Amino acid sequence: MSGGPVGVEYTGVRELRGPLVVVEGVREVGWDEFATIVLDSGERRHGLVLDVDRDLAVVQVLEDTAGMARTGTRVAFAGTPLRIPVGPGWLGRMCDGRGEPADGGPPVLGDTRAAVGGAPINPVRREPPGEPVLTGVGAVDVLTTLVRGQKLPVFSAAGLPHLELAVQIAAQATCAGEAFAVVFAGMGLTHADAEFVRAGLAARAAARDLVLLVNTADDPVIERLLTPRLALTVAEHLAFVVGRHVLVVMTDMTAYCEALREVSAARGEIPARRAYPGYLYSDLASLYERCGRIRGRPGSVTVLPVLTMPAGDITHPVPDLTGYITEGQIVLSAEVHASGAYPPVDPLSSLSRLMRKGVGAGRTRPDHPAVAAQLTAALARSRQVRELADLIGRPALSPADQRFLDLEDVFRRRFLAQGTDENRSMYESLNGAWDVLLTLPRGELGMIPAELLNTRTAARETESP
């Protein structure tokens, strides 16, 4: 980790406040500069400039301020933002939230360095998303297809298997045989969860198409703010310079936002909704908007942030603001989880706004758009019928409505449920969707073209014993 050459050292530490150091008497110091902090014992720590006011600089210390004293502490500013080495040397490595090796290997090296803060993609040069990222998870691939260059969050709640789903997607995702890599950023994980992530992604790491950054719950809170930025900086170089399609999985963004709130409180900023800083929206946007494709350059960056909704409240600031920035959401349901189905995706609350750009002939399968639309409509009708049955009873329902009443259970058993290490092809997932739809009367499948329905029905009769 480096921000450039070390300049003049300042010893005027006015205040130590949580993870922050206030240095006085500084000159020509700018926002987001990298700082090196040397303690009286000789220990070196690192920091970033959060704010500058005349001759005062507020520095956030990446390793925290524990054990530091006002006297004997020297601070030097590099004159540039934090920069890290980038390149294929990251592939196959496991590091902590600051990018330091956690796998016993040497420091990560690269031919070039890039600023961790990144730079926004020029809208004029953005290439519209148009190809799928296949996750091997049927519910995601068929109903909320992830498209290259998209940002599609997973909304979950405490007790739901969002980490298992994130690891499964990171372990299985592909781009139809094209050069691919996964960057996994874990924030605020317990040690047990961190070990689960390492074990679940070991095969991908061994294949040298994974970068793993893990910040645990007992690591400094400031490190949690740096972890996703490191991940995106590494991903951008792998995508737009090396030429790979990169999927960035970031979990848990709620832990990130809580760290942002803690630092904001230490700075004495005026709090906004639920004590989060007023710039929470722009801060999240500075991360999520770093995905995409650039015209004339190979590769793409696709972002899959995972967040837990406190008390399952989708109006909480973190999921609320995330929903404004991103292009849809995958919502996990406590009700589906209680039924024993994994992954517990609620198909009627989930949506991929760019799905139409990445499915159909030449991308997934020609029948994919019609099947997905019909299955979603049928599940909506099934839920309505279930509410009606609660009022009037099952015997009062029409024969067609009784078929719809059973549809949700059939959907969960035959299509939704799969193992945490089961990697389904798109062909298998779409066939499973057809199996669910063909339990309904033909007259109820009006969203599927008649020719397509005839072909599928004939094939089903041929397969039957």
N, C-alpha and C positions, 0 to 999 in steps of 0.2 A: 504494500500500500504506500503510495507516494503522491505528493501534490506538487513536486518540483523542488528546486533547491531551497535550502533553509536560509532565511535572511536574518535581519537584526533580531536579537533576543530581547524581550521585554520582561522585566521583573516586577512591574507594578500590578500585582494581582490585588484588586480591590475587594473582591467578594467571591466566595464559593457558595453556589446556590443549587442544591440538588445535582443534576448532571452538568450544570453550567459554571463557567469561569468568566468573571468580568475583569477585563484587563484595561488599565488606564494608561494614558500617555502614548497611545499608538499613533502612527502616522502612515498615511497612504495604504490603509488596510481596507479591503472591500468585502462585500457580502459573499458568502459561500467559499471564501478562501480556505485552503487547507492549512492547518496549524500543527506544529510539533511542540509538545509540552514535556519538559524535562524536570523531573522532581529532584529534590535535594539528594536523594539516594542514588541518582543516576538513571532511574527508571524512565523510560520514554513512553509517552502516551500521545494520542492523536486526537484532533478535533476539527470542527468546521465552524466558520464564523456565521452566526445566526443574524447578528444585527450590529450596526456601527452607528454611533452617535457622537459626532465631534471626535474627541480623543479616547472614547470608550469603545471597546469591542466585546461583544458577548459571544463566547465560544462554547459550543456543545462538545463535551469530551466523550469520545466513542467508548472508552473503557471505564467511564464514570469517574467521579471525583473522590471516591473512597480512598483514604490514606493520604490525601493531598493536604498541604498547608499553604497559607498565603505567603509565608516567607520561604525563601529557598526554591521557589518554583519559577521556571523560565519558560517563556512562550515565544516561539518564532513563527512567523507567517511566511508561507511559500510564495505568495503573490499570484497564485493560480488556484482554481478549484481542484478538488480531489480528482486525481486521475489514476486509472488502474491499467495494467497490461491487458490486452485483449487478443483473442485469436484462438485457434484450435487447441492450444495448450490447456484450456479449461475443460475440454471434453474428457469425461471419465474421472473427474476430480470431485472430491467431497470436501467442502470448506465450511467454516463457521460464517456467521452473519456479516463479518467484516472482510470476507474473502481470504482469510488465513487458512492454510491447509489443516484439515481435521482427519486426514487419512494417513498421516505419517509420511507423506511425500514431501518433496521440496516445494518452495514457493512457486506459484504459477507464474510463468514467464510468457511474454508475447512480443511480437515484432514492433507493435505500436501501442500507444496508450490512448485512452479515451476518457473524456470527462464523465464522471458518474451522473452529473445532472442531466446529461443528454441534451438533445435539441429537437424541437418539434418538426414533424415532417411537413414540408411545404404542401399545402392543399392542392396546388396546381400539379404537383408531381405524384400525388397519391393515385395508385392504381386500384380500381374497385375490386373488392373481394370476389372470387369466382370459382374457387375449387374447394372441395371439402377436406377437413382433417378428420380421419376416421379414428374413433376412440376404442372400438371393440365393445362398447356398451350399447346394447340394442336400443334402449329408450332414448339415448342421446343421438345416436346416428340416424334413427328413423324419424323421430318427432321434433328434435331440436338440433338439427345438424349444425356442427361447428364448421365455419368457413375460414379459410386461410386469410389472416389479416383482421379477423374479428375479435372483439372483446366480449366474452360471454361469461357472466359470473354464475356461481353456484350459491344459492341462498339456503342456509341450513339453520339448525338450532341445536342447542346443547343436547347431547345424547343420541344424535343421529350420526350415521356413518359417513360424514362428509370427508374425513381424512382417508378412509378406505377407498372412497370413490375417486378422490384426487390422485391417490397413489396408483390405483388401477388404470386411470386414464393416462397418467404419466408413463406407466410401464408399457401400455399397449398401443398408444397412438401412432399412426403412420400417415404418410401422404402419398399413397398409391405408388410406392416404390421409389419416389424421389428422395434426394438427400434430406435427411430429417434429423432434428435434435430436440431434446427437451431440457429446459432450465427450470428446476424446481426450487422455489424459495419458501422455506418454512419459517414462520415467525411466531415466537411465543410458545413453542412446542414444549411439552413435558419431555423428560428424558426417555420415557417409555415410548411416546409417540415418535420422537426423533429416531429411536432404534427401529421402530416399525417402518418408518420411511426408508431408512438405509437398507433394511433387509428387503423391502418390497421393490426397491429400484436397483438392487445389486446387479442383476443381470444386464440391465440397460447401461449401468455404469461400466461394466466389464466390456460391453460392446463399443464403448467410447462414443456414445451419442447422448450422454447425460451430463449436465452440470448440476450439482446439488449444493445448495447453500442453506444451512440450518442455524437458526437463532433460537436458543432454548429460553424457557421462561425465567431462568435465573441469570441469563446474560444481561449486560447493561441495556437499559431501555433505549438508549440512543442508537445502539446497534440495530434495533428493530426498524428504525426509520431508514437505515442505510441498506438493509438487505434487499428489498425489492428494487432499489435503484441499481445496485450492483448487478442483480439478475438481468434487468432490462438492458443495461449497458453491454453485458456479455452477449446477450441475445441479438442485439442490433448489429454487432460486428459479425457474428456468425451468419446472420441473415443477409445483410446488405453488402458485405465484403466477401465473406467466404462462400455465400450462395446457398445456404441451407434454409429449409423451412423450419422455423423454430416455434415450439409451443412453450409458453411461459406459464407455469402453474404457481400461483401465489396463495398461500394459506397460513394463517388466518388473517384476513384484512381487518377484522374487528380488533385483533390484538395490535395491529399496526396503528389503527385510529386511536386506541386507548393510549398507546405510547405517545402519539402526537398530542393528545389532550394533556398528558402528564408534563410534557416539555412546555406546552403552552402555559400551563399553570405555574411552572417554575419561572417562566419569563414574566409573569405578572400580567398577562394579556387579558383583556376583557372577554369573558366566555360568551358563547352563543348558545344555541339549542343544546340542552342536556350537557352543558359545560364543555362541549367540543369547541375548538377555535372557529372563528367566523370564516377562516379560509380553508375549512375542511374540503369543501367542494373543489376548489382550485387545486388543492394538494392531491386529491384523488385523481383529478383529471390529468395532472402532470405525470401520473403513472400510467393510467389506462390508455391515454392517447398516444403513447409511444409504440403502439402496435400498428400494423398495416403493411402495405406493399408500396414500393417506390417504382414508378415507371422507369424502365431502362435498367433496373438493377435486379439481380436474381434474388430469390429467397423471399421470406415473409416472416413477420412476427405476429403470432396469435396469442392472446392473453386469456387465461382462465383463472380469474380470481375466485377464491372461496372465502365466504364470510359467514359467521354465525350471528343470527338475529337474536339479541337479548330478549328472553321470554317469548321467543317466536314472533316478535313484533316487526312486521314488514315495513311499518311506518317509522321505525327507529332511524336516526340520521344516517347511519352507515349504509344500510340497504337502500334507504330512500334516495340518497345522493348518488349511490352507485347505479341505481336504476336509471337516473337521468342521463348518466354519462355513457353507459354501455348499450349494447344492441340486443337486449333480451335478458333472459335469466332462466336458470334451471333451478326449480324450487323442490326441496326435499320435504316430505310430509311425515309428520309424526303418526298420522293415522295409517298410512301405507306401511310405515316401519313396524307398527304394532301388529299388522297382519302377517308379518314374517317375510315380506317380499324385499329383496335387495336387487338393485338400488331403489330406495323408497322415493322415486320421482313422482311428483304430482303432475300428470301430463296437461291438465287443464289450467294450471297456474304457470306452466313453463312455456317459453317462447324463444325462438331464434329469429330475429327480424331479418337476418341476411340469408336464411335457409334457402329461399327460392333461387339465390344466386349460385348455390353450390350443389344442387341436386338435379336429377333428371338424366336424360340421355347424354352419354359421353362423360358423365361425372360420377353418378352412382348407378341408377338403373332407370329406364324410361317410366316405369310404373310408380316410382318413389313419390313424386308430388301428389298424385291422386290417392295413393294408399295412405299417406300421412294425413291428408286433409279428411278423408273419410273416417279414419280411425279416431281422430280428434273429435269430429262431429258425433260419431257414435258414442264415444265416452261421455260427451256432454249430454246426449239424450239419455244415456244410462243413469246418469246422476239425477236428472229430472224425474225419471221414472221411479227411482228409489225413493225420492221425496214423496211422490204421489202414492207409492205403496205404503208408506208410513201412515198416510191419512185414510186410505180406503181399503187397504189390505191387498195381498197378492191375488186372491181369487177374483177380484173385481177388475183386474187388468186384462187387456186384450192379449191374444196369443203373441202378437209382435212385441208388445210391451213386456211380456214375460221373458222373451228372448233378450231384450235390452236390459232387463233387471239382472240377468245373470252375466251380462257382458263384462262388467268391471272385474268380477272374480276370475273369469276366463282370461281377461287381459293380464291380470297379475300373475296367474299361474303359467300361462303358455308363452307370454311375451316378455313381461317386465322382469320376472325373477331370473337371475343368473348368478353364477358363482363369482366371488371376488377375484378369482384368477382365470375366469372364463373369457376368452377373447373371441367374440362372435364376428364373423365376416358380415358385410352388408347384405350379401345374398341370404345368409341364414336369418338375419334380423328381419328383412322384408318378407321372407317366407313365413316367419312367425307372426308377423302382422296380418298376412293373408289368412292364416289359420284362425285368427281371432275374428276377422271380418266375415269369413264364410260360415260362422255359426249363426249369422243373421239371415233373415229372408232376403232373397235377391232384390225384391222391390224396395228394400231399405238402403240399398247401396247405390243411390242415385248420383253420387259424386264421382263414380268410377265409370269411364267410357264403356259402353256395352261390348265393344270388340275386345277390350282388355279383360273384361269380366268373363266373357265367353271362353277366351283362351285359358284363363286361370281355372275356371270351373272344370273345363275339359281335362286339363292337366291333373287336377285333383282327383277326378274320377278315374283317370288312368293309373294314378299312384295307389288308389284304394285297392285292397285285396279282394 
